[in-house]
Amino acid sequence: ARLPDAHKGSFGHLLIAAGAAGRGGAVAMAARSAVVSGAGLVTMAVPEPVVPVVDGSCLEAMTHVFSADESGAFADGKEVEIAIKNKTAVAVGPGMGTGAGAAVVLDRLLESWNGPLLLDADAINLLAGKPERLAGRDVPPVLTPHPGELARLLGVETDEVVWDRVGAARTAAARSGAVVVAKGYGTVIADPDGQAWINPTGDVGLASGGSGDVLTGTIGSLLAQGCEPLRAALVGCWLHGRAGELGGELYPAAVPASELPGLLADAWRELEESDEE
């Protein structure tokens, strides 16, 4: 509920640590989605070469600059403690790469931040074979892997995940203590207790680059606003999938991911109207 006397500080502050040279769009789409989904404040933590890209692509978001290596990726994690100050949730991973600097950033985040946390893309790849590193946190993290990332996390072949996505999601959730969003047609959301849900929205129009970054921003925004992790994952997946369906009415082949944040508003309105009924 958004009370009439609320202000931007009432709706949380999401930090998105992501991106590298050539992959700034991932950060921008996540940030835009977070804004549309209601986060009061959004800050993009990016390597220095990415700043000119993201600064002009999501005007509502702020930028926190990290040092970069020669490839334009994160060089180290020296800025982590400053970046997480006064945040209410952190999302990490889209487009950040798996180099040494990115690994240090993730390590420092896991050590320094014990609040609501979402890991996507390369943040999951950096934990390949080691989901137990996330176990025991005060707030269960949310992981949003596609089948290949989920397979790497569990140390199995991708075919095994595709064959039994529900089982793989449950296994990952049990080992990591996280809420696992196994992306794909009929996205599976599993919690550490062994329960699993199948998201009913979404279609093949979401099969295009960047759509996962939009999901990251959407769920991250809900976490920042105080939604508990399972609810944030369930609602975020529904909104994201419904936005894709609405986009299919305009784009019959694939919905450009950059169009999805605008469509999230229509999906949100549908959800509110159904709740009122």
N, C-alpha and C positions, 0 to 999 in steps of 0.2 A: 504494500500500500504506500502511495506517495502522498503524504499529508500536504495540505495547501501551504503551510508555513515552513516546509522543508527547504533546505538549501543544498548546494553541491556537496558540502561536507557530510550531508545526511546519507549519501549514497555511495560511499566508499571511494577508495583510490587504488586503482589497478596498475601494477608495474608489469610491463611486457618486456622481458629481456630476450632479444632475438635479433636476427638479421646478420648480414655480412655483405660485402661489396657484391653487387649484382643480384641480391636477394632482399632488397629493402621493401619490395612490395608485400612480402609476407607480413612484415611488421605493420605496415600501413593498413592492410585489410583487417588484421586482428584489432588494431586500435580503433578503426572506424566502427567495427562491429561492437566493440565494447562500449563506445559512446552511444550508439543507437540502442543498445540493450540496457542502458540506464546507469552506467557507472558515473558517479559524480565527477571524478577526475581520472585521467589516464596519463601515464608517463611511459614513453618508449625508451628503453635502455639499449643503445645501439653503439657499435664501433664508429669511430669518428667519420670514416668515409660515407657512411650511410645517412648521416644527419641531413645533408641537403635533399636527399630523396624523401625522407619521412616528414621533414618539417613542412614541406609544401603539399603533402598528400593527405594529412589529417590535421586540419587547422585547430581542432578542439583539443588535441593532445599535446602534452609537453614532451621534451626530449632530455634524456640524461646521457651524457657522452662518456663512452668507454674508450680506452686506448686500443689501437688496432695494430695487427701485425702486418707484414709486407703484402699479404694477400687481401687485406681489407676485412679480416675477421677479428673476433675478440683476441686481444693479446694476453690479457691476464684478468684477474678478478679483483683488482685493487679497489674498484669503485663499488663493490657489492654492498658493503655495510652502509655507505652513504645512500645508495640508490634505494634500499629497502626501507629507509627511515620514513615513518608515518604512513606506510602503505597498509592496505587492508587485505590485499591478495596479490599473488605473484603468478604470472604465466611465463613459461620459459621454453624456448626450443625452436620455433619456426625459423627456418633459413639461417640458423646460427652456425652450422657446420659442426664437425666433430674433431677439430684440431685441438692442440694442447691448450690454447687459451680458452676455448669454449669449455673444455673439460674442467679447467680451474674455476671458471665462472659458476658452472653447475655445482661443483664441490663446495664452493664457498656459500652458495645459496642454500644448499642442503644443511650446511653447518650453522648458518646464521639466521635462517628464516624457519620458524616453526608454525607459521600461520597457514591459512588457505593457500594451496599451491596446485598449479596445473602444469603438467609436463606433456609436451607434444614433440613430434618429429625428432630432431637431432638430440634433444634432451633425453628422449627414450633410447635412441641409438647409443648414446654414451653410457647407458646402463645395461648394455647387452649382456645377457647371462647373469645379471646381478640384481634382480628385482627386490631381493631382500634388503638392499640398502635403504629402501624407503619404509621399511617396517618400523612400527613403534612411534611414529610421529603423533603429536598431540591432535592434529587434524588430518584425517585421511586425505592424501593427495588425490587428484584426478588425473588419470592418464588417458590420452586420446590417440592410440596407435592405429595405423592401417595394418592390414595383415602382415606385410613384410616387417614392419617395426615390432609388431607383437611377437612374431617368430624370433626375431633377434633378441628381444627381451627375455624370452623363455629358453633360448638356445635350441630351437627346433627348426625344422624346415617349414617354409611358408605353406606348402601343400597341407601340412598337418593342421595349421590354423584355419585354412580355408575349409577343410573337411569338417572341422568341428569348432566353429568360432565361439559358440557358447561355452564349450568346455575349456577352450584356451583362455577366454576372458575370465572365467571362474578361477582357473589355475593362477593366472597372473594376479588377480585380486587377492587370492589367499596368500600368495607368496610375498606380495608387496604391501599388503594392508591398505591398498588403494581402491578407489572406485575406478574401474576400467571401462572405457568407452571403446569397444572394438568396432571401428568404423567399417562401413560397407552397406550394401543393400540390406535393410533390416538391421540397422546398427544395434549391437548388443551392449547393454550396460550391466555390469556385474559388480556386486559389492563383496567385501571380504568375508561376509557370512555365508556366501554361496548362493545368494539370490541373484536372479538375472531377469532382465526385461528386454523386450524387443521393441525398438522405436518404430511406430507405424508410419511416420512421414518420410518423405524423401524419395527420389527416383534417380534415374540414370543421368538426368540433367546436371547433377552435382559432380559428375565424373570429369572434372576439369581442374587444372592447377589452381591452388589458392583456396578452394572451398574449405579445406581443413583448417586454414588459418582463420577463416571467418568463424568456424565452430570454436576455436581456441578463444577468440575475443568474446564470443557470446557467453560461454561457460565461465570464463575468467571474470567477466563483468558481474555475473550473478553471484559468484563467490565473493567478489569485492563488496557487494551490497549486503552480504550477510547470509545468503542462502547456504544451508549445509550442503556438503559436497554431493551427496546422492541426488538431492532435489535439483541442484544446479545442473548436474549432468543430464537428468531426465528432461527437465524443462528446456535446457539449451539444445539438446538433440532434437526435440520436437520442433522448436522454433526454426532451427537451421534447416531441417528437412522440409518443413512447410514453406519456408522462403524459397527453397529450390523448386518445389512444386509450382508455386506462383510464378516463378521465373520461367518455367517451362511453357507458360502461356504466351510469353514474349519471345523466347529463344527455343525453338523446337529441337535443336541438336544438343547444345550444352549451354548452361547459364554461366556467363562470365562471373567469376568470383567477386569482382569489384562491384557487381550489381546486387549481390546478395545483402549487404548491409541495409540498403534502402528497402529491400523486400522484407527484412526482419520486422519492420514497423507494422506492415500489414499482417504478418503472422502473429505478432504480439496482440494486435487488435482482435483478431479472431479468437485467440486464447482467452482474452478478457471477456469477450462477449459470451463465449461458451460457459465461462465461470459464472457470469451473471445469471444465465439461464438455469 
